[in-house]
């Protein structure tokens, strides 16, 4: 049975997350997203409709920052802290959406795939490993990034599995197209030549 969680509380948290992501206030976004994950873990049906749209757009914003940080050549403590925060935020987003997918299946999957740049950003972030040296925290930072990228890959796979046939076919056809670059090329590289993850 679902625990009583007010729709207003869930909507407020989703709004806080989106505003934080728009302002690149990732720590605040992570705090609000964690609260939303806890709230919806016992009441996944509260996260639907327009709230999914808001959460999807928030994830796109955070993944754009995650991809940019992973592409940076110069490391350092500040970038390591940013990568760790964005990785944690990504994992929370993925956990929350996976819970809701289990509840709503194709209706939620189709809605997410209809969000601008959603599948593209998932693929690009999932296939982009950071290359910078983060000093003493390098091992931890790279591991957190790996966890986040695995979560993204699992989320994209779950969305495609639950999507209605037309939406799934459209997205799968586009996966290796110019519209999904540079993620499409990286996906081919990962599938053909990458070493297995530890």
N, C-alpha and C positions, 0 to 999 in steps of 0.2 A: 504494500500500500504506500502511496505517496504521502510524504510529510507535507503539512500545510505550509506553503510558502507563497506569499502574496505576489501577484503578477506585477504590482507596482514596484516591489522591491527588485524583482528580476529586471524589469524594464529600466529602473534607475541605474542598476549596476552595468547593464549593457551600454547605456548612454555614457556613463563615466568612463568605461573602457574605450569607447570610440573617441571621446573628446581627448583622452590621454594619448591615444595613438596618433591622432591628428596633430598633437603638439609635441610628439616624440618624447613624451613623459613616460618612459617605459617602466620605471619603477612603480609609478602610480597605476599604470595599466596592469602590471602584474598583480598588484594588491587587489584591485577590483576584479580582475579575471579569476583569481584564486577564490575570492568570496563568491563569485558567480558559479564556479565549478562546485563548491561545497553546497550552495543553495539548490542547484539543479541536479546534483547527484541523487537526491532523494525525490526530486520532482521534475524529471526530464521533460514532461509534457508542457512545462511553463515556457520552455525555450522553443518557440515556433513562430511562423509568420514573419512579421517585421523585425522581431528580435534576432532571428537567424540572419536576416539581411544585414543588420547592424553588426553582428558578430562576424559575419563573413567579410564585410568591408574592413573591419578592424584587423582581422587576420591578414588581409592583403597588405594593409599599411605596415604591419609589423614584419611581414615576410620581405617586403621591399627593403626595409632597414636591415634585416637579418642577412639578406643576400649581399647588400652593399658592404656590410661589416665583414662577411666571409671573403669578399673579393679584395679587401684591403691588403696591401703589401707590408705595411709597417705595423708591427704589433704594439706591445706596451700594456701597462696596467689598465689604462682607461678603456682601450679597445677590448681587452680581456673581460673587464667588468660588463661592458656593453654586450658582448657576445653571450656571456653567461646569463644576463638578464633576458635578452631576447630569446635565447634557447629555452629558458624556463617558461617564458610567456607562450612560446610556440607549443610546448608540451601541454600546458594548461588548456590552451585553445583546442588542441587536438583531442584531449581527453573529454572536454565538454561536448564537442561536436560528435564524437563517437558515441557518447551516451544518448544524445538526441537522435542520432541515426538509428540506433537500436529500437527507438520508440516509433519513429515516423517513416523510416525506410525511404521509398522512392520519392515521396513528396518533398522531404528535406534534401535529399541528394540532388534532385532536379533544381531545387531552389538555389542551392549552393553553386551548382555548375552554371547557373544563369547569372551569378554575380560577376561583374566585370573583372577580368584578369585573375579570377580565383584559381582555376586549375593551372594557369600558366605560372603564377607565383608559387604555388605548391610545388610544381615540378622543378622550377629553377632553384628554389631554396633546398629542396630535398636532394638535388644532385650537385650542390655546390659545397665542397668541403673547404674550410678556411685554410689558407696557406701561410699565414703570418706566424712568426714566432712570438709567443706571449710570455717568454721568460719563465720564471718560476712556476707560473700558473698555466703554462702551455698545455701540459697533459690533461689537467682538469677541464680547461676550456675546450680543447678538442673533443674530449669525451662527451661533454654536455652538448656540443654541437652535433655529434654523432647521434646522441639520443633524440635530439630534436628532429634531425633529418629522417631518422627511422620512423618517428611518430608521423611526420608529414607523408612519408611514403605509404604507411599503413592507412592513414586517413584518405589519401587519394584513391588507394585501392578499394577501400570500403565504400567510398562515394560512388565509384564506377560500378561496383558490384550491385549497389542498391538502386542506382539510377534506372529510370525507365529506358527501354530499348532505344528510342530516338535520341535521348540526351546522351546515353552511353556511347552510341555509335558516333555521334557528332564529336564528342570529346576524344574518343580513342582514335578517330581518323585524324584529328588535329594534333595529337600528341607529338608526331614527328614532322609537323609542318613548320614553315617559317614563323607562324604566329606564336609558336611555343619556344622559339630560340631565346637564349642559348640553352635552355633546358633540354630541348630535343636532342641536340648533339651530345650533350653530357649523358643523357639517358642511354644512348647507343654505346658511348664509351664505357659506361659503368657495366652495361649488360655484356659487352664483348671482351673487355680487357681488365676490368678492375679486380683487385684482390678481394677475397671474401672478407666481410667485416669480422673483427674478433668476437 
